[in-house]
Amino acid sequence: MTILDCTLGAGGHAQEILKRITPGGKLIAIDQDAEAIENAKERLKDFKESLIIVNDNFKNVGAILKELGIGKVNGAVFDLGVSSEQLGLAERGFAIKLEGPLDMRMDKSQQLSAYELVNKLHKEELSKIFKEYGEERYHERIAKAIVLERHKDPIETTSRLAQIVTRSIPKRGFYKIHPATRVFQALRIAVNKELEALEKGIEETVDSLEPGARICVISYHSLEDRIVKNKFKDFKKQGKIDILTKKPLVPEFEEIKSNPRSRSAKLRAAERRQN
């Protein structure tokens, strides 16, 4: 049995999978974040014989499996978004409430960071990113405020960007999420080209499944979930899969209470047809 973990992260899913397929099975774990891989290796050190870790983007699943000499897999999982470990490191630039550089790169070897987008894009380009990737209602106002502020000094930190965003939108008595959440999400998606990678990754993974194998995808915002939903519908029409979740599964109250970050999680699953 060979299982594919397309988002290794801290290794939580990988650890549970390995417990169930060891001995005899193999887990191919992919992550583009080299730091995350090093941390996960320690957690998974007892499963070395059953584990293959690949430092790459999951959009390259097809090429990865070909290079490893693996034709088809017996199951696959995606857990999208930013891990708790990444959010907890100020220097990675993902967290709104931590003082850090405007980075947001999943793969630290790539050149493009949030700093370049925030300080170099035209107002219209920034507005489009905030609207399309963050579904931010006040995208134009926020983009205008950023351009005005960067004329004074470059915007270099997460805290300064968060302050600019907060000041540029109407004041409310209570926010369910931080006022800058959608802007940070949009920049992270743009920096890492996450939506394009997700489409390609799901396509290549479905094509790599054995008949009867299942793919499970956990998403955390509507843009990701929409892609998964539409891709599954397309594959069903093509006769490739059966959809196992008519509606996405969401966490129950007790799970949200013990893990607040799970509140926005949606799980969709499908099974490769026997053809």
ABEGO torsion letter per residue (X at the ends): XBBBBABAEAGAAAAAAAAAAOBGBBBBBBBABAAAAAAAAAAAAAAAAABBBBBBBAAAAAAAAAAAGBABBAEBBBBBEBBAAAAABAAAGABAABBBBBBGBABAABABBAAAAAAABBAAAAAAAAAAAAGBAAAAAAAAAAAAAAAABBBABAAAAAAAAAAABBBBABBABBAAAAAAAAAAAAAAGAAAAAAAAAAAAAAABBBGBBBBBBBABAAAAAAAAAAAAAAAAAGABBBABABBBBBBAAAAAABAAAAABBBBBBBBBBX
